[in-house]
Amino acid sequence: MIFTALLGNPVEHSVSTYLFSEYAKIADLEYTHIKLNVPAEVDLPVYLHSLHKIGCAGVNITLPYKLAVVKYLDAQDDRAQAIGAVNTVVMGNSGLIGYNTDGVGAYRSISDHLRPVKSGDRVTVLGSGGAARAIIYELYQRTDEITVLGQIPAQLESLSKDFHNPDRKPLQVSLIRDAALYDCLRTADFLINATPVGMYPETNDSLVTPALLDRLEQERSMKDLWTFDAVFNPHTTLMLKLLAQRGSPTCSGIWMMIYQAVEAFALWTGKDVSQAPFRDIEAKLQHLLEQRYSHG
């Protein structure tokens, strides 16, 4: 029996138990994935070391611990170290080893369900936390026309410093303000939301407002603004709905969850499920999320 866990706060909304059980069926493994709510950061090392002690193969880390977990690990791979955030931990004889599969999952979502990012594409990223760092890392391999709008000055400063590359154009960072967002979106090719804004239960929230879109439509077509939201619950956030209504191609964060889990599952089990029936799985996950909301 292999078992893994999700650690975060909150975790009730997650559909990861179903997702990993589907991958286990494909791999023909006896496998269980559990969700554990970690009340505060001070509790995180207790959960990690207790799970390791009882034979857990590994954990996914979700909000708000993707940055904090790093200090409790024995080692990280190169990607996680460069990103500065961890969403997957492998537990074994070598201790607690951190990885980051979020960025790979997000970029595959963008590439498969919107279009690949090309050199020179202008990207606006909302957010500066762990998910944002992972996504920016992958995007910065492909374009250096990236503007990051965040809400925490210290995180923005850290991002700018950590991702500094003398051979590339530096990241542009600024606080999220309507004026800054408007200026970015007038010319952006991609809009990426990597904040939790719009996540259940605050499903009526969106950093992009109808009034802002009304102004933008006076200057540009939305049909060539490719929009990705890392939030997966609800499946289609208010931001995605508003952009889709104006003609923007959109992609739900459910795809990021699906693809990052492929990478995590391989790290934990050694099994490749990269050819899973993803469309069927995505439809089932969407149904599960809709059922959850309809019951309050």
N, C-alpha and C positions, 0 to 999 in steps of 0.2 A: 504493500500500500504506500503510495506517495501522497503526501498532503502539503498544501501551501496555504498562504493566508493573504488577506488584504488588510493593511494597517492604515488608519486615517481617522479623521473626525470632521464630518460624519461619514459613515460608510453604508448606512441603511439603504440609500438610493441606488447603490451599485448593483449591476447585473453580472458582475464578474463570475459569480458562482456558476451561473448557467453557461457563460462563455467558455470557461475552462473545462467544464464537464463535457461540452461538445468536442473540444480538442482531445480530451482524454478518450472519448469513444472512438475517434478517428485513429488515435495512436494505440488503441486496444490496451489501455492502462487502467488498473484499479487506482482511483485517484479521487481526492476530495480537496475542495478549496473552500476556506471559511473566511468570514468577514469579522474583523475585530475592531471595535471602536476604542481608540486610544485617547483617553480624556485630555491629556496634556503632554507637552514635550518631555517633561520629567519622567513620565511613565514609559516613554519609547524604548530606552535601553532594557528595561525590565521585560517588556513584551518580546523584544528581539532575542535576548539571551535565553528566556524561558522557552521560546519556540525552537531555538537552535538545540537546546538541551534535550528536548523530547523528540527530536528527529525530523523537524519540519525541513522540507527541501529548499524553501525560499519564500520570500514575500514580495508583493507589490506594495509600494508606498504611494499614498495619495495625499491630497490636501489635508492638513497644512504642513506636512513634514518632509517634503522632497529636498529642501535645503538643509533642514536641521539634522536629518538622519546621517549625513555624511560623517559627522564627528563621532558616531558610535560604531563605525565600521573598521574592519581590519585592513581593507584595501579596496581600491576601485580600479576599473579598467580605464584605458586612456580617454575614451569618449566621455565617460561620466566625470572624470577629473577635469577635462576641458570645459564641460558644461557647468560643473559646480553644483550639480543636483543629481539625485538618484531616485529612480522609481522602481527598481528591481534589485532585490538582494538574493544572492545565492548563499545557502547555508550548508557548509560541508566541513571536511577535515581541515581545510585551510582557514576556517573561521567565517566571518561575514564579509562577503565580497559584493561591492556595489556596481551596478550597471545602470545605463539609461537607455531605455527602449522607446521613450516618448517621442523623441525627435524623429527617429526612423519611422515610427508609426504615423506621425503627423505628416511627414513629407511623402510617404507612400499614399496617404489619403489625398493630399493635394495633387500629386502627380497622376494618380489613377482616376480620380473623380472630378478634378478640375482640369488642370494641365500642368506639365512640368514647368518649373521656374527656370528662366533663361538668364544668362548674363545681361545685366542692364535693366532687368525687371525692377520696378519700384514697388517695394513692399512696406506696408504699414502694419506693425505688430502692436496690439494693445496688451499691456501687461509686462511685468518684469520679474515674476517669480520663477519657480522651478520649471513649470510647463513652458513658459515663454523662453527661458534660457535654452531648453532642449530644442525647441523649434527654431530659434534664431541660429543656433549652432549649425543646423542642417541647411538653413537658407543661406547662411553666410559662405557656405562652400560653393554656392551657385551664383549669387549676386551680392554686390556690396552697396546696393542702393536700398538700404534698410533704415527705416525710422521707427523707433520704439517710443511709444507713449505709455507712461506708467503713472501710478499714484503714490509711489514711495520713493522719494528722492535718493535715499541711500542705496536702494536696489538699482536705480538707474545709473548712479555713479559707479557702482560695482560692475554692472554690465559693461559700461563703456570701457572701464579699465581692464576687465578680464578678457574681453574680446578684442582688445587692441592688437592690430597687426600692421606693422610699418609698411607692408607691401600692398595693403588694401585700403580703400576708402573707409574711414571709421564709421561706426554706427552713429546715427543721429538720435539723440535721446532728449525727451522733453516730457513735462507733465501733461496728463490728459486734460485738455480743455477743448471746448467746442471750436474755438478759433484754430487751434493747432490741428485738430482732427479734420476740420474743413480744408485747411491748406494742404494737408497730406493727401486727402482723398480726391482732391481736384485732379491729381495726376497719377494716383496709385494704380498699379496693375493688380495687386493683391491686397486684400484686407484680412488680417488674421486676428481673431480674438483669443487671447491666451489668459484671460482673466476669468474668475468664476461668475462674473456679472451675467444674469439671465438664467443661472442654474436653479433648479428646484430647491426650495419652494418660491424663490423670487423670480418667477417666470414672466412677470410683466416688466422686468428691467432690461434696458438695452443702452449701451454706450452710444449707439448710433440711433438718432431720433428721426421721426418723420420730418420734422422741420429742417433738420440738417440735410436730409435727402432731397427735400424740395429745393433747397438752395443749390445743391450739387447738380441736380438735373437741369438747371439753367445753364450749366457750363460743360457737362459731359454726359455721355451715355453710360448707364450702369451695366450694359451688356458686356463690357470688357473690364469690369471690376470683379475679379474672381475672389469669392469670399469663403473663408473657412472659420468655423467656430470650434474650439477645442472642447467646449461644453457638450456633453452627450445626454444629459438629463435636464430638460426634455430633449428628445431626439432632434426636434427642430426648434431652436430658440427664437425668441421674438426678433432678435437681430437678423437671423437668417430669413425669417418670414418677411420682414420689412425690405430687405435687399432683394429677395426673390420676386416680390411684388413689382419691383422696379426693373426686373429683367436681369439682375445679377446672377451668374452661375454660382451655386452654393453647395457646400459640403458639410455634413454634420460631424461632430466630434465622435460619434459612435464608431466611425471608421478608424480613427486614431486609436480608440480603445481596442478594437478588433485586431489591428495590425501590431500594436505594441505588445499585445498578449501573445501573438505568434512567437515573437522574439523571446519574451519572458519564459514561455512554455518550453522552448528549445533549451534555454539556459538551465532550467530546473530539471528537465527530464531527458535531454539529449534527443528528443523526438521532433522531427520536422513536420509541421502541419501547414506549411505555406501554400498548399493546394487545397485547402478546406473549401467547402461550398459557401463562400463568404456572403453571397447575396441572400441565401436562405438564412444564414445566421443573423445577418443584419435585420432582415424582416422580422425574425423571431424576437430579437432584442427590442426592436421598435414596438412590437406588440406588447411585450412585457412591461415596457416603460409606460405605454398608454394605459394598460390595465391598472398599473400602480396609481396613476394620477386620477383615473376615473373613480377609484375607491378612496379618494381623499388624501 
